[in-house]
């Protein structure tokens, strides 16, 4: 299944298509044959988000996931913040996002919203414990709503904790919550992992969602990531979830979205052959 990551509002976080043009994003996704869109949401009570929901309802398009990083990038909200009032504001916002995700049967992404560990390293352990406590709370709310959270490893230049798939799995284990899985992003993996195929295999049954972007964060096929090999590995581990293009809108959002979906379609033979050698899926 193919999805593309779009932003409901204009954003400084660049690898998102149609920022601030959600209705156009929905229209184009349908036109190009995407199965779903991933929504990057800052404020689930905003007028822009309400307009997006209306457009989605009219289109019949699915929502593969709701990304939450804008709350950190735009508003500075993070589960590691030492202020309990800040964490409370974020918890309320996460509850609203989770309730919306429940209505769409979509995932909720815990990626950029983690922010960074700040200050001397001697204080990082305490901040990590705050992150565990807060995210465990989000998971409790999500479990009651029938929603699964996704922990996304992000490269070291954007955050300083949970950079690899192994670290994501260790963090998930520390939560002891059955409704938390792994999101693997090929752009971040290309920086952090010694082998992308091994990272996918490590994710195994925990791997619930995949972001596809090439080594230069452009559409898949425009850099040096070996997506054919990755498609075969995904087939071997039995992955049958979304391949979501989270990419830079270059040269423009429409062209990027078109190139991405065409390339993802071209991978289907490798994926199917690996899933069921000698037969059909």
VOPAGU-2260 file (C-alpha; in pm, 1 decimal, decimal comma):
REM VOPAGU-2260
SITE   aa  ch    i         X         Y         Z
SITE  UNK   A    0       0,0       0,0       0,0
SITE  UNK   A    1     131,3     341,8     -96,0
SITE  UNK   A    2     102,1     662,0     104,9
SITE  UNK   A    3     256,2    1009,6      96,2
SITE  UNK   A    4     339,6    1235,1     388,0
SITE  UNK   A    5     180,0    1578,9     373,3
SITE  UNK   A    6     152,2    1872,6     610,4
SITE  UNK   A    7    -182,2    2017,6     710,3
SITE  UNK   A    8     -21,8    2356,8     780,3
SITE  UNK   A    9     282,7    2542,7     642,5
SITE  UNK   A   10     590,1    2410,0     817,6
SITE  UNK   A   11     960,9    2460,7     857,1
SITE  UNK   A   12    1007,1    2082,0     858,8
SITE  UNK   A   13    1089,8    2034,0     492,6
SITE  UNK   A   14    1040,6    1668,8     385,6
SITE  UNK   A   15     663,2    1696,5     354,8
SITE  UNK   A   16     451,6    1743,3      44,7
SITE  UNK   A   17     192,5    2015,5     -13,0
SITE  UNK   A   18     262,5    2204,6     313,4
SITE  UNK   A   19     -41,1    2412,6     401,0
SITE  UNK   A   20    -234,2    2274,9     101,4
SITE  UNK   A   21    -408,3    1968,6     243,1
SITE  UNK   A   22    -706,5    1981,2      10,7
SITE  UNK   A   23    -474,1    1987,5    -290,9
SITE  UNK   A   24    -273,4    1705,2    -135,9
SITE  UNK   A   25    -584,7    1488,5    -106,4
SITE  UNK   A   26    -685,7    1566,6    -463,9
SITE  UNK   A   27    -342,0    1477,6    -600,1
SITE  UNK   A   28    -313,7    1161,7    -391,2
SITE  UNK   A   29    -638,5    1035,1    -542,8
SITE  UNK   A   30    -533,2    1140,6    -893,1
SITE  UNK   A   31    -196,8     962,1    -870,3
SITE  UNK   A   32    -341,4     646,1    -720,9
SITE  UNK   A   33    -210,2     658,3    -366,4
SITE  UNK   A   34    -394,9     442,8    -116,7
SITE  UNK   A   35    -357,8     689,7     170,2
SITE  UNK   A   36    -193,2    1000,5     304,8
SITE  UNK   A   37       7,0    1047,3     622,4
SITE  UNK   A   38     -90,0    1370,9     793,1
SITE  UNK   A   39     163,0    1583,8     977,2
SITE  UNK   A   40     -50,0    1766,9    1232,4
SITE  UNK   A   41      40,9    2050,9    1463,6
SITE  UNK   A   42    -294,0    2130,2    1623,3
SITE  UNK   A   43    -584,9    1886,0    1583,9
SITE  UNK   A   44    -833,5    2162,7    1672,3
SITE  UNK   A   45    -721,5    2399,4    1395,0
SITE  UNK   A   46    -944,4    2511,3    1111,4
SITE  UNK   A   47    -692,8    2371,5     862,5
SITE  UNK   A   48    -722,3    2026,9    1016,7
SITE  UNK   A   49   -1101,8    2043,4    1011,1
SITE  UNK   A   50   -1089,3    2132,4     640,6
SITE  UNK   A   51    -852,9    1842,1     581,9
SITE  UNK   A   52   -1090,1    1597,6     750,2
SITE  UNK   A   53   -1374,3    1721,5     531,3
SITE  UNK   A   54   -1168,2    1676,0     214,3
SITE  UNK   A   55   -1061,6    1326,5     320,3
SITE  UNK   A   56   -1418,1    1223,5     393,5
SITE  UNK   A   57   -1529,6    1336,9      50,0
SITE  UNK   A   58   -1240,7    1157,5    -123,6
SITE  UNK   A   59   -1264,3     820,9      48,2
SITE  UNK   A   60    -884,9     826,5      86,7
SITE  UNK   A   61    -740,2     655,4     393,6
SITE  UNK   A   62    -507,1     807,6     653,3
SITE  UNK   A   63    -211,3     577,3     705,9
SITE  UNK   A   64     -72,3     763,9    1006,8
SITE  UNK   A   65     -72,4    1092,7    1193,1
SITE  UNK   A   66     272,1    1240,2    1252,0
SITE  UNK   A   67     316,1    1452,7    1563,2
SITE  UNK   A   68     657,2    1617,1    1524,2
SITE  UNK   A   69     514,0    1961,3    1448,7
SITE  UNK   A   70     423,3    1998,8    1816,1
SITE  UNK   A   71     796,1    1999,4    1888,3
SITE  UNK   A   72     927,6    2178,4    1579,8
SITE  UNK   A   73     666,2    2456,9    1588,5
SITE  UNK   A   74     564,4    2475,1    1952,8
SITE  UNK   A   75     858,6    2327,4    2143,3
SITE  UNK   A   76     644,2    2061,8    2312,7
SITE  UNK   A   77     833,2    1746,8    2406,4
SITE  UNK   A   78     786,5    1453,4    2646,9
SITE  UNK   A   79    1135,0    1523,6    2784,1
SITE  UNK   A   80    1054,3    1879,6    2886,3
SITE  UNK   A   81    1128,8    1934,0    3257,5
SITE  UNK   A   82     812,8    2142,4    3295,7
SITE  UNK   A   83     513,1    1933,1    3398,3
SITE  UNK   A   84     278,9    2197,6    3257,2
SITE  UNK   A   85     441,2    2169,0    2912,5
SITE  UNK   A   86     417,0    1790,8    2924,4
SITE  UNK   A   87      51,8    1822,2    3029,4
SITE  UNK   A   88     -27,6    2043,3    2729,1
SITE  UNK   A   89     136,2    1789,5    2502,1
SITE  UNK   A   90     -46,0    1498,3    2666,3
SITE  UNK   A   91    -379,3    1670,5    2601,5
SITE  UNK   A   92    -283,8    1730,1    2239,3
SITE  UNK   A   93    -172,6    1370,4    2196,8
SITE  UNK   A   94    -504,5    1249,5    2336,9
SITE  UNK   A   95    -690,0    1450,7    2072,8
SITE  UNK   A   96    -465,3    1316,2    1797,5
SITE  UNK   A   97    -510,0     958,9    1919,4
SITE  UNK   A   98    -888,1     998,5    1924,9
SITE  UNK   A   99    -877,2    1125,6    1566,7
SITE  UNK   A  100    -650,9     837,8    1462,7
SITE  UNK   A  101    -896,9     592,4    1614,6
SITE  UNK   A  102   -1174,0     719,9    1387,4
SITE  UNK   A  103    -946,2     667,2    1084,2
SITE  UNK   A  104    -794,1     338,7    1202,5
SITE  UNK   A  105    -449,9     494,1    1157,0
SITE  UNK   A  106    -119,2     487,3    1340,6
SITE  UNK   A  107      25,7     771,5    1549,3
SITE  UNK   A  108     396,0     844,4    1496,1
SITE  UNK   A  109     632,4     925,8    1782,7
SITE  UNK   A  110     925,6    1066,4    1588,0
SITE  UNK   A  111    1043,2    1425,5    1591,8
SITE  UNK   A  112     814,0    1502,6    1883,7
SITE  UNK   A  113    1072,7    1336,0    2109,5
SITE  UNK   A  114    1291,4    1642,6    2070,7
SITE  UNK   A  115    1643,3    1618,3    2212,4
SITE  UNK   A  116    1810,8    1540,7    2542,4
SITE  UNK   A  117    1946,5    1869,8    2673,7
SITE  UNK   A  118    2210,0    1982,3    2920,1
SITE  UNK   A  119    2492,8    1769,4    3059,0
SITE  UNK   A  120    2486,9    1397,6    2986,3
SITE  UNK   A  121    2453,5    1333,2    3357,0
SITE  UNK   A  122    2094,0    1461,2    3328,6
SITE  UNK   A  123    2001,3    1254,8    3024,2
SITE  UNK   A  124    1892,8     950,8    3222,4
SITE  UNK   A  125    1627,7    1155,2    3399,8
SITE  UNK   A  126    1505,5    1297,8    3070,1
SITE  UNK   A  127    1486,3     951,2    2917,6
SITE  UNK   A  128    1276,3     838,3    3210,6
SITE  UNK   A  129    1043,0    1133,2    3150,6
SITE  UNK   A  130    1011,6    1026,8    2786,6
SITE  UNK   A  131     930,1     669,1    2888,2
SITE  UNK   A  132     671,2     782,2    3139,6
SITE  UNK   A  133     498,6    1023,6    2901,5
SITE  UNK   A  134     500,9     791,7    2601,0
SITE  UNK   A  135     376,6     505,8    2818,2
SITE  UNK   A  136      89,1     737,9    2908,3
SITE  UNK   A  137      18,6     805,7    2539,0
SITE  UNK   A  138      23,3     429,6    2478,9
SITE  UNK   A  139    -229,1     373,2    2757,9
SITE  UNK   A  140    -465,6     625,0    2601,3
SITE  UNK   A  141    -405,8     471,5    2257,6
SITE  UNK   A  142    -474,2     119,5    2382,0
SITE  UNK   A  143    -813,3     228,0    2509,8
SITE  UNK   A  144    -888,1     378,0    2167,6
SITE  UNK   A  145    -759,8      79,5    1971,1
SITE  UNK   A  146    -464,0     276,8    1829,9
SITE  UNK   A  147    -103,2     167,2    1781,3
SITE  UNK   A  148     189,5     406,4    1830,1
SITE  UNK   A  149     501,8     395,5    1614,7
SITE  UNK   A  150     849,9     477,8    1744,3
SITE  UNK   A  151    1062,0     618,5    1461,3
SITE  UNK   A  152    1442,4     609,6    1486,1
SITE  UNK   A  153    1577,5     943,6    1360,0
SITE  UNK   A  154    1934,6    1022,9    1259,4
SITE  UNK   A  155    2187,8    1178,7    1497,4
SITE  UNK   A  156    2180,9    1518,4    1324,4
SITE  UNK   A  157    1814,9    1568,2    1418,8
SITE  UNK   A  158    1800,7    1408,8    1763,4
SITE  UNK   A  159    2037,1    1249,1    2011,3
SITE  UNK   A  160    1827,7     955,1    2126,2
SITE  UNK   A  161    1668,3     659,8    1950,7
SITE  UNK   A  162    1876,9     680,3    1634,9
SITE  UNK   A  163    1876,5     313,6    1531,8
SITE  UNK   A  164    1625,4      33,0    1500,1
SITE  UNK   A  165    1798,5    -155,8    1782,0
SITE  UNK   A  166    1759,6     147,7    2010,0
SITE  UNK   A  167    1392,2     179,2    1914,7
SITE  UNK   A  168    1330,2    -185,1    2002,4
SITE  UNK   A  169    1508,9    -145,2    2335,9
SITE  UNK   A  170    1298,7     162,0    2413,6
SITE  UNK   A  171     977,1     -18,8    2321,2
SITE  UNK   A  172    1074,6    -310,9    2543,4
SITE  UNK   A  173    1123,6     -68,0    2832,1
SITE  UNK   A  174     765,6      58,5    2786,1
SITE  UNK   A  175     612,5    -288,3    2813,4
SITE  UNK   A  176     318,5    -179,0    2597,0
SITE  UNK   A  177     183,2    -419,0    2336,3
SITE  UNK   A  178      42,9    -141,4    2115,4
SITE  UNK   A  179     377,3      19,4    2025,9
SITE  UNK   A  180     570,3     -79,2    1712,9
SITE  UNK   A  181     857,0      41,3    1494,6
SITE  UNK   A  182     854,9     280,1    1200,9
SITE  UNK   A  183    1166,4     245,6     985,2
SITE  UNK   A  184    1268,9     535,4     760,5
SITE  UNK   A  185    1510,8     462,5     476,4
SITE  UNK   A  186    1662,3     812,6     487,1
SITE  UNK   A  187    1752,7     786,8     855,3
SITE  UNK   A  188    1857,0     422,8     818,0
SITE  UNK   A  189    2096,4     516,6     538,2
SITE  UNK   A  190    2279,0     740,5     788,2
SITE  UNK   A  191    2263,6     528,5    1102,2
SITE  UNK   A  192    2252,0     160,9    1006,5
SITE  UNK   A  193    2544,5     -47,5     883,1
SITE  UNK   A  194    2298,5    -247,7     671,1
SITE  UNK   A  195    1949,3    -137,7     575,3
SITE  UNK   A  196    1844,5    -494,0     498,8
SITE  UNK   A  197    1964,3    -615,4     838,9
SITE  UNK   A  198    1779,1    -328,8    1008,3
SITE  UNK   A  199    1457,3    -435,1     836,6
SITE  UNK   A  200    1514,6    -795,3     939,8
SITE  UNK   A  201    1580,1    -681,4    1297,1
SITE  UNK   A  202    1246,9    -500,4    1300,8
SITE  UNK   A  203    1073,5    -822,7    1201,6
SITE  UNK   A  204     721,1    -852,1    1339,1
SITE  UNK   A  205     763,4    -520,2    1522,9
SITE  UNK   A  206     802,9    -336,6    1191,7
SITE  UNK   A  207     461,1    -187,1    1122,0
SITE  UNK   A  208     531,9     106,7     889,6
SITE  UNK   A  209     800,4     224,5     645,4
SITE  UNK   A  210     897,3     573,7     534,8
SITE  UNK   A  211    1061,3     573,7     192,5
SITE  UNK   A  212    1301,0     849,0      92,9
SITE  UNK   A  213    1623,7     817,9     -97,0
SITE  UNK   A  214    1970,2     902,4      34,8
SITE  UNK   A  215    1920,6    1269,0     -61,0
SITE  UNK   A  216    1567,0    1276,0      86,6
SITE  UNK   A  217    1419,5    1300,4    -259,2
SITE  UNK   A  218    1169,3    1053,8    -403,5
SITE  UNK   A  219    1281,0     690,4    -400,9
SITE  UNK   A  220    1491,6     614,7    -707,3
SITE  UNK   A  221    1662,8     954,3    -716,6
SITE  UNK   A  222    1955,3     864,3    -489,9
SITE  UNK   A  223    2168,9     559,7    -411,3
SITE  UNK   A  224    1952,5     353,9    -170,7
SITE  UNK   A  225    1902,2       1,5    -307,8
SITE  UNK   A  226    1525,0     -14,3    -286,8
SITE  UNK   A  227    1500,7    -334,2    -489,6
SITE  UNK   A  228    1701,5    -514,7    -222,6
SITE  UNK   A  229    1489,6    -353,6      49,0
SITE  UNK   A  230    1169,2    -461,7    -124,1
SITE  UNK   A  231    1293,9    -819,9    -130,3
SITE  UNK   A  232    1386,6    -805,2     238,2
SITE  UNK   A  233    1048,3    -659,1     328,2
SITE  UNK   A  234     885,5    -944,0     141,2
SITE  UNK   A  235    1095,2   -1201,2     323,3
SITE  UNK   A  236    1000,4   -1067,3     667,8
SITE  UNK   A  237     634,5   -1070,9     567,7
SITE  UNK   A  238     583,0    -695,5     571,4
SITE  UNK   A  239     247,7    -598,1     420,9
SITE  UNK   A  240     201,0    -244,7     554,1
SITE  UNK   A  241     235,7      99,5     401,8
SITE  UNK   A  242     528,2     233,8     203,9
SITE  UNK   A  243     497,9     605,8     271,7
SITE  UNK   A  244     691,9     865,2      74,1
SITE  UNK   A  245     821,1    1120,6     325,1
SITE  UNK   A  246    1025,1    1332,8      86,5
SITE  UNK   A  247    1132,4    1683,4      -4,4
SITE  UNK   A  248     885,1    1863,1    -233,4
SITE  UNK   A  249    1143,5    1906,7    -509,3
SITE  UNK   A  250    1122,3    2030,9    -774,3
SITE  UNK   A  251     764,6    2071,3    -653,3
SITE  UNK   A  252     517,0    1867,1    -451,8
SITE  UNK   A  253     325,4    1728,0    -749,0
SITE  UNK   A  254     632,1    1611,3    -938,0
SITE  UNK   A  255     783,8    1459,7    -623,7
SITE  UNK   A  256     460,5    1275,6    -541,6
SITE  UNK   A  257     431,4    1146,9    -898,5
SITE  UNK   A  258     790,9    1022,0    -914,3
SITE  UNK   A  259     755,6     853,6    -575,3
SITE  UNK   A  260     439,4     659,2    -653,4
SITE  UNK   A  261     569,9     551,1    -994,4
SITE  UNK   A  262     889,4     418,8    -838,7
SITE  UNK   A  263     709,7     243,4    -554,0
SITE  UNK   A  264     489,4      68,6    -811,3
SITE  UNK   A  265     803,1     -46,3    -993,8
SITE  UNK   A  266     915,6    -228,2    -678,4
SITE  UNK   A  267     606,7    -447,8    -659,1
SITE  UNK   A  268     748,7    -734,3    -870,9
SITE  UNK   A  269    1053,4    -766,8    -642,9
SITE  UNK   A  270     835,8    -747,9    -332,9
SITE  UNK   A  271     586,1   -1007,2    -457,5
SITE  UNK   A  272     855,2   -1246,2    -584,4
SITE  UNK   A  273    1029,3   -1237,5    -248,2
SITE  UNK   A  274     704,8   -1281,8     -55,3
SITE  UNK   A  275     598,1   -1588,3    -252,8
SITE  UNK   A  276     879,4   -1728,6    -468,4
SITE  UNK   A  277     746,1   -1920,2    -764,4
SITE  UNK   A  278     389,3   -1806,9    -715,4
SITE  UNK   A  279     165,4   -1505,5    -682,6
SITE  UNK   A  280      81,2   -1303,8    -378,8
